[in-house]
Amino acid sequence: MGRPTMTRRRRMLLRVGLPAGGATVLALTVSLVLALTSSAAPVKLLAKPAPFPHPHAQPVVRHVATRLYSPFTGEPVRALKPVLAVKIDNIVDARPQTGLQSADLIYVLPVEGGLTRFMAVYSSRVPPAVGPVRSAREDDLDILRQFGRPGFAWSGATPHLVPFIERAPVADLYALQVGGYYRVSTRVAPHNLYANPRVLLKEARHASKARDIGFRFGPEPVGGRAIRSYTVTYPAASYTFRWSAKAKRWLVWMDGAPGMATEGGQLGGATVIIQYARIATSRFEEYGGRPPLAESVGSGRAVILRNGRAYTVHWSRPNLDSGTTFTLPGGKRMLFAPGQTWVVLAPENHASFVNAAAV
């Protein structure tokens, strides 16, 4: 067969320097030129083509501000700060207490004779004064472990317990060894020992900062039952929490009287946890007997008070280094109301109630 001959269009394309496959390009070019030079309406360019990026241009990074929340209260904070736990007296002669309104957490713990004491935990806010400061017990150390290495302020303890506190993972703030403590003349001893928390925090070198202890905060869960008040009893003490829609808190009555604060107002929390636990007896004697020991490791039933409703939940704390989780019957985490939280370790049964009266 002979060589195929070029068509007239192919020869023209080659003369103008276009490849043989550029017929379509030429046709489009000719059509565009005709359109622009014809007497028809002019073509409007809808948009300018995007310029090529500069080879050295830096990408624009947009920083999205995120809010930081306290793991203890669920409220916004600028930074997570060191943790300070203070053991607070709670017999009649010690009331009204000072500094409790500023606490992130307030633990209610049974002590000898069927009475109770507080452990106030501070991090988000630090008051100018706190007290009356009282002595430590064995179950304090169990609760403190979940915070890492918090500062722990205490006025004394049975001699056998003191070495355990000194070896515990805490920033030891024993009243006879650090500054920040003072006595007031308006109270009788031993209910007259107070402390300046800001000085204590300076003494608490390398104290750990606030961290997750199992609490979750958020909208009110579905369910629960509407209640106006809830009462917890010990052999020689009682607490009644009454919902105040105006204050948006559960205001507390202790032994039938309103629990007041020297800094003003009635005590109470946005969330109250009634954690029913086994009350055993400590291995360390106090006043010739073995005082109560609230076991905060394990699991059991709890009642959560928030927004005028009571929720029955399950609590679980697998070991000393972990926090406590609270779950609804369906398995979802119970959400707390932002604000101060009270944790009341209450006797789970009659045997625990009897042990709570130990001396």
C-alpha positions in Angstrom: 0.0 0.0 0.0 1.2 3.6 -0.6 1.8 6.3 2.0 -1.4 7.8 3.2 -1.8 11.4 2.0 -2.3 14.3 4.4 -5.6 16.1 4.3 -5.7 19.8 3.7 -6.7 20.5 7.3 -3.8 18.4 8.7 -1.2 20.3 6.4 -2.6 23.7 7.6 -2.2 22.7 11.3 1.3 21.6 10.8 2.2 24.9 9.1 1.0 27.0 12.1 2.9 24.8 14.5 0.0 22.9 16.1 0.0 19.2 16.5 -2.2 17.1 14.3 -4.6 16.5 17.3 -5.0 20.3 17.8 -7.9 20.6 15.4 -10.3 21.0 18.1 -8.2 23.6 19.8 -7.9 25.6 16.6 -11.6 25.4 16.0 -12.4 26.7 19.5 -9.9 29.5 19.1 -11.4 30.6 15.8 -14.9 30.4 17.2 -13.8 32.6 20.2 -12.2 35.2 17.9 -15.3 35.3 15.7 -17.5 35.7 18.7 -15.4 38.6 20.1 -15.2 40.5 16.8 -18.7 39.9 15.6 -21.4 42.5 15.8 -23.3 40.4 18.4 -23.5 41.5 22.0 -20.1 41.5 23.7 -19.2 38.6 25.9 -19.1 39.4 29.7 -16.4 37.7 31.7 -18.0 36.4 34.9 -14.9 36.2 37.1 -11.2 36.6 36.9 -9.2 33.5 37.1 -7.6 32.8 40.6 -4.0 33.9 40.7 -1.4 31.2 41.2 -0.2 31.0 44.8 3.2 32.5 45.6 5.7 29.7 46.0 6.8 31.1 49.4 3.4 32.0 50.7 2.6 30.8 54.2 -0.8 29.2 55.0 -3.1 31.2 57.3 -3.5 29.4 60.6 -6.7 30.3 62.5 -6.5 29.6 66.2 -9.9 28.6 67.7 -10.1 29.6 71.4 -11.2 26.7 73.6 -12.6 27.1 77.1 -11.0 25.3 80.0 -13.3 23.9 82.7 -12.6 22.8 86.2 -12.9 19.0 86.6 -14.2 19.6 90.1 -17.0 22.1 89.4 -17.6 22.1 85.6 -17.2 25.9 85.6 -14.8 27.8 83.3 -11.4 28.5 84.7 -8.4 30.3 83.2 -6.0 27.5 84.3 -5.9 24.4 86.4 -4.4 25.2 89.7 -2.9 23.2 92.6 -5.2 21.3 94.9 -5.5 22.0 98.6 -7.5 19.8 100.9 -8.3 21.0 104.5 -9.9 19.0 107.3 -12.6 21.1 108.9 -14.4 20.7 112.2 -18.2 20.3 112.3 -19.4 20.0 115.8 -21.8 22.7 117.1 -18.9 24.7 118.8 -17.1 24.9 115.4 -20.1 26.5 113.6 -20.4 28.6 111.6 -17.3 27.6 109.6 -15.1 29.9 107.5 -14.1 29.5 103.8 -16.5 26.7 102.8 -18.4 28.8 100.3 -15.2 29.0 98.2 -14.5 25.2 98.1 -14.8 23.3 94.9 -15.8 20.1 96.8 -17.0 19.4 100.3 -16.7 15.8 101.6 -18.8 14.8 104.6 -17.1 12.0 106.6 -18.1 10.1 109.7 -15.9 10.3 112.8 -16.0 8.9 116.3 -19.1 9.2 118.4 -21.5 9.3 115.4 -20.4 12.8 114.4 -19.0 14.1 111.1 -16.3 16.3 109.8 -15.6 18.0 106.4 -12.8 17.8 104.0 -12.9 21.0 101.9 -11.1 20.8 98.6 -9.9 24.1 96.9 -8.4 24.7 93.5 -10.6 27.1 91.4 -10.9 29.7 94.2 -8.9 30.3 97.3 -10.5 32.2 100.3 -8.5 34.4 102.6 -9.2 32.2 105.6 -10.5 28.7 106.3 -11.3 26.8 109.5 -11.6 25.6 112.2 -8.9 23.1 111.1 -9.0 19.7 112.8 -7.2 16.4 112.9 -6.9 13.7 110.2 -8.3 10.2 110.0 -7.4 7.1 108.0 -10.1 7.5 105.4 -8.8 11.0 104.5 -5.7 9.3 102.9 -8.0 7.1 100.7 -9.9 10.1 99.4 -6.8 12.2 98.8 -5.1 9.6 96.5 -7.5 10.4 93.6 -6.1 14.0 93.4 -2.5 12.9 92.8 -0.3 14.8 95.3 -2.5 17.5 96.8 -1.7 19.8 99.6 -3.3 18.4 102.8 -3.8 20.7 105.8 -4.5 19.0 109.2 -4.0 19.9 112.8 -2.9 16.5 114.2 -3.7 12.8 114.3 -3.3 9.7 116.5 0.5 9.0 116.9 0.2 5.7 115.0 -1.4 7.4 111.9 1.1 10.3 111.7 3.9 8.3 109.9 1.4 7.1 107.3 0.4 10.7 106.5 4.1 11.6 106.3 4.7 8.8 103.7 1.5 9.4 101.8 1.5 11.1 98.3 0.5 14.5 99.7 2.2 17.8 100.2 2.2 17.6 104.0 0.8 20.8 105.6 0.8 19.7 109.3 0.0 22.6 111.5 3.1 22.2 113.7 5.5 22.1 110.7 4.5 24.8 108.2 3.3 28.4 108.3 -0.1 29.8 107.6 -1.9 28.7 110.8 -3.2 31.0 113.6 -5.6 30.9 116.5 -8.5 33.2 117.1 -9.6 34.5 120.5 -13.4 34.3 119.7 -13.4 30.5 119.8 -12.3 28.0 122.4 -9.7 25.4 121.7 -9.5 23.1 119.8 -12.1 24.8 117.6 -10.1 28.0 117.2 -7.3 27.0 114.7 -7.6 28.7 111.3 -5.3 28.9 108.3 -4.5 31.2 105.4 -4.9 28.9 102.3 -2.7 31.2 100.1 0.2 30.7 102.5 -0.5 27.0 102.7 -0.3 26.7 98.9 3.1 28.4 99.0 4.1 25.8 101.5 2.7 23.0 99.4 5.6 22.7 97.0 4.9 20.6 93.9 1.3 20.0 94.8 -0.6 18.5 91.9 -3.1 20.5 89.9 -6.8 19.7 89.5 -7.4 16.7 87.3 -10.2 14.3 86.3 -11.7 12.5 89.4 -14.7 10.9 87.5 -17.2 13.8 87.6 -19.1 14.8 84.5 -21.1 18.0 84.1 -23.8 18.9 81.6 -27.6 19.2 81.0 -30.0 17.7 83.4 -30.6 14.0 82.5 -34.0 12.7 81.7 -35.7 10.9 84.6 -35.2 11.3 88.3 -38.0 12.3 90.7 -38.9 15.7 91.8 -38.2 16.3 95.5 -38.0 19.3 97.8 -35.6 17.9 100.4 -33.4 14.9 101.2 -32.1 13.9 104.7 -29.1 11.8 105.6 -28.7 10.6 109.2 -25.7 9.4 111.3 -25.8 8.2 114.8 -25.3 11.7 116.3 -25.7 14.0 113.2 -28.1 14.7 110.4 -28.0 16.6 107.1 -31.0 17.9 105.2 -30.6 19.3 101.7 -33.5 21.5 100.5 -33.7 22.7 96.9 -33.8 26.5 96.4 -34.9 27.5 92.9 -33.9 31.0 93.7 -30.4 30.2 94.8 -30.2 27.2 92.3 -28.5 25.2 95.1 -29.4 22.6 97.6 -29.2 24.5 100.9 -28.0 22.5 103.9 -29.4 22.2 107.3 -27.2 20.5 109.9 -28.8 18.9 113.0 -32.0 20.9 112.2 -30.4 24.3 111.9 -29.3 26.1 108.7 -25.7 25.6 107.9 -24.2 29.1 107.7 -20.9 30.5 106.7 -19.0 33.3 108.5 -18.3 34.9 105.1 -22.1 35.2 104.5 -24.9 33.1 103.3 -26.1 29.5 103.8 -24.0 26.5 102.8 -25.1 24.3 100.0 -24.1 22.9 96.6 -25.4 22.8 93.0 -25.0 19.0 93.1 -25.1 16.8 96.2 -23.9 13.2 96.0 -25.2 10.9 98.7 -22.8 8.0 98.4 -23.9 5.0 100.4 -20.8 3.2 101.5 -19.6 0.5 103.9 -18.5 2.1 107.1 -15.9 -0.1 108.8 -13.6 0.8 111.7 -10.1 2.2 111.5 -7.0 0.2 112.6 -5.8 3.4 114.3 -7.3 4.1 117.8 -8.7 7.5 118.7 -9.6 8.2 122.4 -9.2 4.6 123.3 -11.3 3.2 120.5 -11.3 2.6 116.8 -13.2 5.3 114.9 -15.3 4.9 111.8 -13.6 4.3 108.4 -15.7 5.2 105.3 -14.6 2.9 102.4 -14.6 5.0 99.3 -13.1 2.3 97.1 -15.6 -0.3 95.7 -19.1 0.2 94.3 -22.6 0.7 95.5 -25.7 2.9 95.3 -25.8 6.6 95.3 -28.5 9.3 95.1 -27.6 12.5 93.1 -29.5 15.7 93.9 -29.5 18.4 91.1 -32.0 20.9 89.9 -34.8 19.9 92.3 -34.6 16.2 91.3 -33.1 13.0 92.8 -31.5 10.4 90.6 -30.6 6.9 91.9 -27.3 5.8 90.3 -24.5 3.3 90.6 -21.1 4.5 91.9 -17.8 2.7 91.2 -14.2 3.4 92.2 -12.0 0.4 91.3 -8.8 1.5 93.2 -7.3 4.3 95.3 -5.6 6.0 92.4 -8.8 6.3 90.3 -11.8 8.7 90.6 -15.4 7.7 91.2 -17.8 7.2 88.3 -21.6 7.6 88.6 -23.8 5.9 86.1 -27.6 6.0 85.5 -29.6 2.7 85.3 -29.3 2.7 81.5 -25.5 2.8 81.6 -25.0 6.5 80.7 -22.8 8.7 82.9 -24.7 10.9 85.4 -24.2 14.6 84.6 -23.8 17.1 87.5 -24.9 20.7 87.6 -21.9 23.1 87.4 -20.9 24.6 90.7 -19.9 23.4 94.2 -20.4 19.7 94.8 -21.0 18.0 98.1 -20.1 14.3 98.6 -21.7 12.7 101.6 -20.3 9.3 102.5 -23.3 7.8 104.3 -23.8 4.4 106.0 -25.1 1.8 103.5 -26.9 -0.4 106.0 -27.5 -0.9 109.7 -24.1 -2.5 110.4 -22.4 0.5 108.8 -24.6 2.8 110.9 -23.5 1.1 114.0 -19.8 1.4 113.1 -20.4 5.1 112.4 -21.1 5.4 116.2 -17.7 3.9 117.1 -15.5 5.7 119.6 
